[in-house]
Amino acid sequence: DLARIGEYYIEQLWGKKDFVPDPIKGRNVICIDFDSNGNYNKTNIIGFNESDINKYFFLEAKSNNPPVLSLTIKIYPGKNEAENRTNAEKTINNLRKSLRGVIEYIQSDEYRQILQNIHEHLDSDVVMDDVANKLAEIMEDNTLEREDNTIYLSITINNVLICDREQGGGLSQAVVDAIMQKYLNEGEKAKGKGLCFVCGEYKEVSGDLSPYTFYSLDQPGYIVGGHHKRYAY
């Protein structure tokens, strides 16, 4: 039964042309803006809009390094200027890790070069300082308090969210396709030969592949194969 549920899940979700990203709520999105060649413009703040879920295209990863597969990531404000700067640097570094994963799946040389330029420019004190300043600006503005005050960090190209396929054109479509492929391939490196816990057959197995994750290192009793990741599949 579990195997059939998984097959149905894959068919219904992964087989759809319009892949559904994770539902999220929040207060603001800090957007690091670049021009059409991937050169840094400035950093902006926009209000979070639930109708733009497909444009944020938020997808959590199974690991914490980076914590997301997409190019929208949560960012947390600090208690002071120094903490804002530290959090900005940490979050931008995670965003760069996610971007590197996207670049691996980009087929177009032109789009790959643009994204590589963005990746390079993200690693600058100017960008990190600008993001830290925007964090402080948001926390000083009490007029935008909402039930969910989560803040996100994302990338825009000429003020268009990088995953906005309606306005972003070919580059945005390529990025979304790459994110989807990265999501489907997540855990491939953990594959190997073994006895499948779901179907009982000896075959290629993995404890990382969706829709099943059969181990949790911080929850005793919730792991197949004891408390060793290499035996969980």
Solvent accessible surface area in square Angstrom, and as a share of the most:
residue,aa,sasa,rsa
1,D,121,0.63
2,L,74,0.37
3,A,27,0.21
4,R,158,0.58
5,I,109,0.55
6,G,2,0.02
7,E,114,0.51
8,Y,136,0.52
9,Y,81,0.31
10,I,68,0.34
11,E,117,0.52
12,Q,71,0.32
13,L,40,0.20
14,W,51,0.18
15,G,60,0.58
16,K,106,0.45
17,K,186,0.79
18,D,102,0.53
19,F,5,0.02
20,V,86,0.50
21,P,3,0.02
22,D,44,0.23
23,P,119,0.75
24,I,19,0.10
25,K,120,0.51
26,G,5,0.04
27,R,4,0.02
28,N,1,0.01
29,V,0,0.00
30,I,0,0.00
31,C,3,0.02
32,I,0,0.00
33,D,2,0.01
34,F,0,0.00
35,D,38,0.20
36,S,64,0.41
37,N,96,0.49
38,G,0,0.00
39,N,62,0.32
40,Y,49,0.19
41,N,70,0.36
42,K,111,0.47
43,T,8,0.05
44,N,34,0.17
45,I,48,0.24
46,I,68,0.35
47,G,40,0.38
48,F,8,0.03
49,N,71,0.37
50,E,100,0.45
51,S,95,0.61
52,D,30,0.15
53,I,35,0.18
54,N,83,0.43
55,K,51,0.22
56,Y,1,0.01
57,F,0,0.00
58,F,5,0.02
59,L,5,0.03
60,E,97,0.44
61,A,18,0.14
62,K,80,0.34
63,S,59,0.38
64,N,135,0.69
65,N,102,0.52
66,P,27,0.17
67,P,44,0.28
68,V,4,0.02
69,L,12,0.06
70,S,0,0.00
71,L,1,0.00
72,T,1,0.01
73,I,4,0.02
74,K,70,0.29
75,I,1,0.01
76,Y,138,0.53
77,P,46,0.29
78,G,19,0.18
79,K,186,0.79
80,N,80,0.41
81,E,147,0.66
82,A,73,0.56
83,E,69,0.31
84,N,9,0.05
85,R,59,0.22
86,T,86,0.50
87,N,37,0.19
88,A,0,0.00
89,E,73,0.33
90,K,135,0.57
91,T,10,0.06
92,I,0,0.00
93,N,52,0.27
94,N,23,0.12
95,L,0,0.00
96,R,37,0.14
97,K,69,0.29
98,S,1,0.01
99,L,0,0.00
100,R,107,0.39
101,G,13,0.13
102,V,0,0.00
103,I,20,0.10
104,E,137,0.61
105,Y,64,0.24
106,I,4,0.02
107,Q,157,0.70
108,S,38,0.25
109,D,106,0.55
110,E,117,0.53
111,Y,55,0.21
112,R,68,0.25
113,Q,96,0.43
114,I,21,0.11
115,L,0,0.00
116,Q,76,0.34
117,N,35,0.18
118,I,0,0.00
119,H,29,0.13
120,E,119,0.53
121,H,64,0.28
122,L,0,0.00
123,D,80,0.42
124,S,37,0.24
125,D,96,0.50
126,V,92,0.53
127,V,1,0.01
128,M,10,0.04
129,D,59,0.30
130,D,41,0.21
131,V,0,0.00
132,A,8,0.06
133,N,94,0.48
134,K,48,0.20
135,L,0,0.00
136,A,34,0.26
137,E,87,0.39
138,I,6,0.03
139,M,86,0.39
140,E,138,0.62
141,D,49,0.25
142,N,113,0.58
143,T,119,0.69
144,L,71,0.35
145,E,96,0.43
146,R,104,0.38
147,E,186,0.83
148,D,50,0.26
149,N,68,0.35
150,T,33,0.19
151,I,4,0.02
152,Y,4,0.02
153,L,0,0.00
154,S,2,0.01
155,I,0,0.00
156,T,5,0.03
157,I,26,0.13
158,N,74,0.38
159,N,102,0.52
160,V,34,0.19
161,L,15,0.07
162,I,3,0.02
163,C,2,0.01
164,D,5,0.03
165,R,64,0.23
166,E,155,0.70
167,Q,124,0.55
168,G,26,0.25
169,G,40,0.38
170,G,40,0.38
171,L,19,0.09
172,S,4,0.03
173,Q,72,0.32
174,A,22,0.17
175,V,0,0.00
176,V,0,0.00
177,D,69,0.36
178,A,2,0.02
179,I,0,0.00
180,M,33,0.15
181,Q,78,0.35
182,K,23,0.10
183,Y,30,0.11
184,L,54,0.27
185,N,44,0.23
186,E,32,0.14
187,G,16,0.15
188,E,76,0.34
189,K,209,0.88
190,A,47,0.36
191,K,74,0.32
192,G,31,0.29
193,K,135,0.57
194,G,6,0.06
195,L,103,0.51
196,C,23,0.14
197,F,111,0.46
198,V,34,0.20
199,C,55,0.33
200,G,48,0.46
201,E,101,0.45
202,Y,157,0.60
203,K,81,0.34
204,E,86,0.39
205,V,13,0.08
206,S,18,0.11
207,G,4,0.04
208,D,20,0.11
209,L,45,0.22
210,S,19,0.12
211,P,45,0.28
212,Y,48,0.18
213,T,49,0.29
214,F,32,0.13
215,Y,31,0.12
216,S,18,0.11
217,L,122,0.61
218,D,116,0.60
219,Q,97,0.43
220,P,120,0.76
221,G,75,0.72
222,Y,127,0.48
223,I,26,0.13
224,V,40,0.23
225,G,39,0.38
226,G,40,0.38
227,H,106,0.48
228,H,92,0.41
229,K,101,0.43
230,R,172,0.63
231,Y,110,0.42
232,A,4,0.03
233,Y,63,0.24
